[in-house]
């Protein structure tokens, strides 16, 4: 028997057989024999001051860490990275083009209003609207949501987006192309709903304390810029009874050593990352505090291919070949990271990569090739290549930049001037194209190769190198339409080969996630490769 006659009509009207799976939820799973601590207040070092708490205006990890606690999308992830119910209690599709989401009746905003299908229609139209100028607008294009491409380009109105509120608790999404992993893409920050009343009443000020209306497990209580963000329980959250942590404080600590010291002093329960040079000591002296988990992220440098001399592929290859990735991964970073010669992490689902030719050479051979390429481009000791390297303020990033600049200087006679900027300025410089070479990192928004490879497609809003390749774009387009997983993997292999040949970016290493975590904190996810940590799923154990 169908749970919802509207859903039945929508799918059967298209001549489709209906399958209604059941979906679990995830919350704090406290074992029966565990005694909870009297105080349930979590303090997290969060790397830097967030650019914003507007899910359609951000693109970084520090922002997503906070927004994940404030706002809940249609779906969430559990501790192992599996898809679980959020605002949507169930969803179904039979052709991967028409998707129906059934929203739970008891989902509410922090102001008491119900969360409805219209909230998602409003939000996703806002994401696509060029007036919003979202750095993640192209994400909708990646979902293949109907008309998204033309709306983002200003050719169609946001109202034509392929999303419809059938009724208050039924959302229908229409894609232009079948996409089997569409539901997984909805975990991402940019797809989380915003409250229309708050946005329209306060404009850009809607994210301020007192104006912010959330639908997640927490609400915004304090925001002292460059000092702290404090969240408290949202008593209107539909699953509030299962939440244990009462307060979450995010501290914008950019210096990894400072964060480490505050953790060791008992002032922080979870660090953003760890200082590379202290990793071995901490592992030895505080093994119970060190957590190292898989992480679907790549660390790389990107060229501004719209600027000379980086419009020259030989120059880009020379600089890339001269980087000794083994030294960087093993000795400069040294927490288990692996040298990278391709963009997409090798642990990504469905990936099949053939290592490029330069990866098969030893470092001496790569350096010889680099010298020849740079000479062919007209650079020598008498005409040295000079440029700036941009990175966001961080001791770890600085150490890597210093090491790479030294490799370039020693191996090629290149003069790389290092320039660090605080997070917001760094992001603005990249978006405006105000850089020569820039440090970059990309973490998967879902576990499928397109989350990495699609951002290098021509015109993508995250394509800061301004890379444009007909062959590359065709490989990505073919992957979307591929009828089998094997054919899709072959298309991604072609795309990676194009990146290795054209070198708009220099892959450096693939991450692991290493941080310090209070051993009394229960529920910490050890197998979520996207590092999606929900404070509502955590709890403190009594000592």
RADA-V961001 format. One line per field, one symbol per residue. ss: DSSP state (~ for helix, > for strand, _ for the rest). phi: phi as a letter, one per 20 degrees, with the letter a starting at -180 (. if undefined). psi: psi as a letter, one per 40 degrees, with the letter a starting at -180 (. if undefined). A space follows every 10 residues. Layout:
ss->???
phi->???
psi->???
//
This chain:
ss->____~~~~~~ ~~________ __________ _____>____ >>>>>_____ __________ ~~~~~~~~~~ ____>>>___ __>>>__>>> >>_____>>> >>>____>__ ___>__~~~~ ~~~~~~~~__ ______~~~~ ~~~_>__~~~ ~~_____~~~ __>>>>>__> >>>>>_____ _~~~~___~~ ~____~~~~~ ~~~~~~~___ _______>>> >>>>___>>> >>>______~ ~~____>>>> >____~~~~~ ~~~~_____> _____~~~~~ ~~~~~____> >>>>>>>>>> >>>_______ __~~~~~~~~ ~___~~~~~~ ~~~____>>_ __________ ______~~~~ __~~~~~~~~ ~~~~~~____ _____>>>>> >>__~~~~~~ ~~~~~~~~~~ ~~__>>>>>> >_~~~~~~~~ ~~____>>>> >>>______~ ~~~~~~____ _________~ ~~~~~~~~~~ ~___~~~~~~ ~~~~~~~~~~ ~~__>>>>>> >>>>>>>___ >>________ ____~~~_>> >__
phi->.ffbfffgff effemdfdcd fdcedcbfee gfeeefffdd cdddfdnafg fadefedcbd fgffgffgee cdefcccefd nffcfcfeea bbbccmdddd deeffefcef enffecgfff fffffffffg fflffdgfff fffmggmggf ffenecegfe gfcbefbgcc ddcddfcfbf dggffeffgf effdeggfff fdmfefefgn dfddcefccf dbbdgmcacd dcgefeffdg feedfebcdd deeeeffffg ffffeneceb efbcfgfdgf ffffecgfee ddcfbebcdb dceefedfee eefffffgff ffeefffffe deemdofdgd ccffgfefgm ecdeffgffe eeffffffff ffffffendb fecffcadde begaffffff ffffffffff ecmeddeecd cfgffgffff femeaeccfb bcdfeaeaff fefffefgnf fdeffmfbbf ffffffffff egfcffffff ffffffffff felfcdfdbd fddcbecgfe eenffecefe leddffedae eff
psi->hhdhdddddd dddefiihhg iihiihahgh idehhiidhg hhhhhedihi difhdeeiei dddddddddd ihadiaiaee eihiibdhei iiieeedhhh hhiidehiie eeiihidddd ddddddddhd ddfheededd ddefhheddd ddeeeiidee ifhhhdadeh hhhhidihhd fdddeedide eiiihddddd debeeeeihd dhhieaeiih dighhedihh iihheehdfd dehdhdhhhh hghdhddddd ddddeeehdh idaihdeedd dddddfdedh hhiihgihhi iiigeeiiee ehdddddddd dehgdddddd ddcfeeihih eidhieehhe hhhhhiddde iidddddddd ddddddeeia degihhiihh iihhdddddd dddddddddd defhhhhhhi iidddddddd defgichiii ihhheigidd ddddeeihei eegdefhhhd dddddddddd eheidddddd dddddddddd ddfeighdih iihhihhhee hiehheegee fghhdeeiih hi.
//
